[in-house]
């Protein structure tokens, strides 16, 4: 195995890994025609999960099983394409959407293949030094129905994300639609990704996705129903534990750099997580990264700041941050990519 995949000794996965216990499993079905009191109770449950865990497992979410099944089938069919057809939609450093198999996290190469697209494609015109977010789709003759299946899935994820955003706003005692304006102009940087983690000859040395915290507002992850691999760092003792798949569910992660950690002024905090691999089975997942527009200026919401709780972060450009993070995925850098600690105000 190429040394580029080898994690530093202190970050290598240890087997066996303990199963996470007490993970919040939240039934969202109360959103369908419930009374305001029931919705407020659900919001409090979501708020507690965001505060204490940084993520939760959502069931009763209302996303049709057929929509999920079509997206999973389309994703598996894409990764089964011959290498030359996947290479035809390979992303580049300037145009970072499409297929890629050499992504880096924390400056170590991940053991995975990915395919990314923007549900709301941004204008393609940009200066020579700017990233261009143009979707790259396989020829329909090679893979009929892929685009339709994934766009249908992305639309369902957006609907769910907005419902979750309302619950989170309520949990912070904000107006239900307080956060929606950052996502409603059709120019968001939200993207959907398909992940394929092939069997790995040395799962004790490599990771499918290295340790990290998600940088956007929310991540809605569809785990592989049959093959686990999502690990989170337990806050109580710093140990890595496995979040076993719950069939038909989504894992919802709090983002650390936009909205939930910065906008809540540290009331909610993201959880560090990673994806482990194994030597026997392929694993497949679909994360949906719910992000605001490039022009968004990120800082704690005014409702979250006061004399007894001053702002803990300097304002910064989400677009600039997003571009830096995307560029860092392509190769090993001399320094780690930008982290939330660098955005904190100095006392």
C-alpha positions in Angstrom: 0.0 0.0 0.0 1.2 3.5 -0.9 2.7 5.3 2.0 0.4 8.3 1.2 -2.4 6.3 2.8 -0.6 5.5 6.1 -1.9 7.4 9.1 0.5 8.6 11.8 0.7 6.0 14.6 -1.5 8.0 17.0 -4.3 8.3 14.5 -4.4 4.7 13.3 -7.6 2.7 13.9 -7.5 0.2 16.7 -9.5 -3.1 16.4 -11.8 -4.0 17.9 -13.6 -0.7 18.3 -16.3 -0.3 20.9 -19.9 0.4 19.8 -21.2 3.8 20.7 -24.0 3.6 23.3 -26.6 6.2 24.1 -26.5 7.8 20.7 -29.6 10.0 20.4 -32.1 8.5 18.0 -34.8 11.1 17.2 -38.1 10.4 15.5 -39.0 13.3 13.3 -42.5 12.0 12.4 -43.9 14.5 14.9 -43.3 17.2 12.3 -46.2 15.9 10.2 -49.3 17.7 11.4 -48.3 18.0 15.1 -49.3 20.7 17.6 -46.8 23.5 18.3 -46.2 22.0 21.7 -45.1 18.7 20.1 -42.8 20.5 17.7 -41.2 22.5 20.5 -40.6 19.3 22.5 -39.0 17.8 19.4 -36.8 20.9 19.0 -35.7 20.6 22.6 -34.7 17.0 21.9 -32.7 18.0 18.8 -31.1 20.9 20.8 -30.0 18.5 23.5 -28.4 16.2 20.9 -26.6 19.0 19.3 -25.3 20.3 22.6 -24.3 17.0 24.2 -23.3 14.9 21.2 -22.8 17.1 18.1 -24.9 14.6 16.1 -28.0 12.4 16.2 -29.6 9.6 14.2 -32.9 10.7 12.5 -35.7 8.3 11.9 -39.3 9.0 10.8 -37.8 11.6 8.5 -40.3 11.2 5.7 -37.8 10.7 2.9 -39.3 8.0 0.6 -37.5 4.7 0.7 -37.7 4.5 -3.1 -35.9 7.8 -3.5 -33.1 6.6 -1.3 -32.9 3.2 -3.1 -32.7 4.9 -6.5 -29.8 7.1 -5.3 -27.9 4.1 -3.8 -28.4 2.0 -6.9 -27.2 4.9 -9.1 -24.2 5.5 -6.9 -23.1 1.9 -7.0 -23.6 1.8 -10.8 -21.4 4.8 -11.2 -18.5 3.4 -9.2 -18.8 0.1 -11.2 -18.1 2.0 -14.4 -14.8 1.3 -16.2 -11.9 3.6 -15.0 -11.8 5.5 -18.3 -15.5 6.5 -18.0 -15.0 7.7 -14.4 -11.9 9.6 -15.5 -13.9 11.4 -18.2 -15.7 13.3 -15.3 -12.7 13.6 -13.1 -12.4 16.8 -11.1 -9.5 19.2 -11.2 -8.1 21.6 -8.7 -9.8 24.5 -10.4 -13.0 22.6 -11.1 -13.5 20.5 -8.0 -16.8 18.7 -8.8 -17.1 15.2 -10.3 -15.1 12.1 -9.7 -11.9 11.8 -7.6 -9.9 9.0 -6.0 -7.0 10.9 -4.3 -8.6 13.1 -1.7 -6.6 14.1 1.3 -7.9 14.8 4.9 -5.4 16.2 7.4 -2.8 15.8 4.8 -3.1 12.0 4.5 -4.7 10.3 1.5 -8.1 8.8 2.1 -8.9 5.2 1.0 -12.0 6.1 -1.1 -13.5 7.2 -4.3 -16.0 10.1 -4.4 -18.3 11.8 -6.8 -19.6 15.3 -6.0 -22.2 17.6 -7.5 -24.0 20.9 -6.6 -27.8 20.6 -6.6 -27.9 24.3 -7.3 -25.1 24.9 -9.8 -23.3 28.2 -9.5 -22.6 30.5 -12.5 -19.5 29.2 -14.4 -17.9 32.6 -15.1 -15.0 33.3 -12.8 -11.6 34.9 -12.8 -8.7 32.6 -13.8 -7.6 32.2 -10.1 -11.1 31.2 -8.9 -12.6 27.8 -8.5 -15.3 26.9 -11.0 -18.2 24.8 -9.6 -19.6 23.1 -12.8 -21.2 19.7 -12.5 -19.7 16.9 -14.5 -22.1 14.1 -15.4 -21.4 10.8 -17.2 -22.9 10.4 -20.6 -26.5 9.2 -20.2 -25.8 6.4 -22.6 -23.2 5.0 -20.2 -25.3 5.4 -17.1 -28.9 6.3 -17.8 -30.9 7.7 -14.9 -27.9 8.7 -12.7 -28.5 12.4 -12.8 -32.3 12.1 -12.3 -31.9 9.8 -9.3 -29.3 11.9 -7.6 -31.1 15.2 -8.2 -34.3 13.6 -6.8 -32.4 12.5 -3.7 -30.8 16.0 -3.3 -34.2 17.7 -3.5 -35.4 15.4 -0.7 -32.4 16.2 1.4 -32.9 19.9 1.0 -36.5 19.6 2.2 -35.3 17.6 5.2 -32.4 20.0 5.9 -34.8 23.0 6.0 -37.0 21.1 8.5 -34.0 20.4 10.7 -32.8 24.0 10.4 -36.2 25.1 11.8 -35.9 22.7 14.7 -32.4 23.9 15.5 -33.6 27.6 15.4 -36.4 26.8 17.8 -34.0 25.0 20.1 -32.0 28.2 20.3 -35.1 30.2 21.0 -34.9 31.9 17.7 -37.7 32.5 15.2 -38.4 29.2 13.3 -37.2 30.7 10.0 -34.3 32.7 11.4 -31.6 30.7 9.6 -33.5 30.0 6.3 -32.4 33.2 4.6 -28.8 32.0 4.3 -30.0 29.1 2.1 -32.8 30.5 0.0 -31.2 32.4 -2.9 -30.4 29.4 -5.1 -26.7 30.2 -4.9 -25.8 28.0 -2.0 -22.6 25.9 -1.9 -24.5 22.8 -0.8 -23.2 19.7 -2.4 -24.0 16.0 -2.4 -21.3 13.3 -2.4 -21.2 9.6 -3.1 -18.5 7.7 -1.3 -17.1 4.3 -2.1 -14.7 2.7 0.3 -13.1 -0.4 -1.3 -11.8 -3.3 0.8 -8.4 -2.2 2.1 -5.4 -4.6 2.5 -4.3 -2.8 5.7 -7.3 -1.3 7.5 -5.0 -1.0 10.6 -2.9 1.6 8.8 -5.4 3.6 6.6 -8.7 5.3 6.9 -11.5 5.7 4.4 -11.8 9.3 5.6 -9.5 10.8 8.2 -10.5 12.5 11.4 -12.2 15.8 10.9 -15.2 18.0 11.8 -17.6 19.0 9.1 -17.3 22.7 8.1 -20.8 23.5 6.9 -24.1 24.0 8.6 -25.4 20.4 8.6 -24.4 17.1 7.1 -27.1 14.5 6.5 -25.4 11.2 6.0 -27.0 8.0 4.6 -24.8 5.2 6.0 -24.4 1.8 4.4 -27.2 -0.3 5.9 -25.0 -3.4 6.0 -21.4 -2.3 6.5 -20.5 0.0 9.4 -17.5 2.3 9.5 -18.6 5.6 10.9 -16.6 6.4 14.1 -17.0 9.4 16.4 -14.7 10.6 19.1 -16.5 10.3 22.4 -16.5 13.5 24.3 -16.4 12.0 27.8 -13.0 10.3 27.3 -11.8 11.0 23.8 -12.1 7.4 22.7 -13.2 6.4 19.2 -16.5 4.5 19.1 -18.5 3.0 16.2 -21.9 4.4 15.3 -23.7 1.3 14.0 -26.1 1.8 11.1 -29.8 2.0 11.8 -31.6 0.8 8.7 -33.6 3.6 7.0 -32.1 6.4 9.1 -29.8 9.4 8.5 -27.0 10.6 10.7 -27.2 14.4 11.2 -23.9 16.1 12.0 -23.5 19.6 13.4 -21.1 21.7 11.3 -18.4 23.5 13.2 -17.5 26.5 11.1 -20.8 27.8 9.8 -24.0 28.4 11.7 -24.3 25.8 14.4 -21.0 26.3 16.3 -20.1 29.8 15.2 -23.6 31.1 14.8 -24.7 29.6 18.1 -21.6 31.2 19.7 -20.4 27.7 20.9 -23.7 26.6 22.4 -23.5 23.7 19.9 -20.3 22.0 18.9 -19.4 19.7 16.1 -18.1 16.2 16.8 -14.9 14.8 15.4 -15.5 11.8 13.2 -13.9 9.5 10.6 -14.6 6.6 8.3 -12.9 3.2 8.9 -12.4 0.6 6.3 -12.1 -3.2 6.4 -10.4 -5.9 4.3 -13.4 -7.8 3.2 -16.4 -5.6 2.3 -17.0 -2.5 0.2 -18.8 0.3 2.0 -20.9 3.0 0.3 -22.4 6.2 1.8 -24.0 9.4 0.7 -23.4 12.6 2.7 -25.3 15.8 1.9 -23.5 18.9 2.9 -25.9 21.8 3.6 -23.9 25.0 3.1 -24.8 28.7 2.6 -23.9 31.0 -0.3 -20.4 32.1 -1.1 -21.1 35.7 -0.1 -22.2 34.7 3.4 -20.4 36.5 6.2 -20.2 34.2 9.2 -20.3 35.4 12.8 -22.3 34.7 15.9 -25.9 35.6 15.6 -26.8 38.8 17.4 -29.4 36.9 19.5 -26.6 34.6 20.7 -24.4 37.5 22.0 -24.7 39.6 25.1 -22.8 41.2 28.0 -22.5 37.9 29.8 -21.8 35.9 26.6 -19.7 38.1 24.2 -18.9 37.1 20.7 -16.2 34.4 20.6 -15.5 34.5 16.8 -14.3 37.1 14.3 -16.5 37.5 11.2 -15.1 35.8 8.2 -16.1 35.0 4.6 -17.6 31.5 4.1 -16.7 31.7 0.4 -13.0 32.2 1.1 -13.0 29.4 3.7 -14.9 27.0 1.4 -12.4 27.6 -1.4 -9.4 27.0 0.9 -10.9 23.8 2.2 -11.7 22.5 -1.4 -8.1 23.2 -2.6 -6.6 21.4 0.4 -8.3 18.1 -0.7 -5.9 17.7 -3.7 -2.5 17.2 -2.3 -0.4 17.0 0.9 0.3 20.5 2.2 3.1 21.8 4.4 0.5 22.9 7.0 -2.9 21.7 8.1 -5.9 23.3 6.5 -7.7 26.1 8.2 -9.4 25.2 11.5 -12.1 26.7 13.6 -9.6 27.6 16.4 -8.0 30.1 14.0 -11.2 32.0 13.8 -11.7 32.5 17.5 -11.2 35.9 19.0 -8.1 36.4 21.1 -8.8 37.3 24.7 
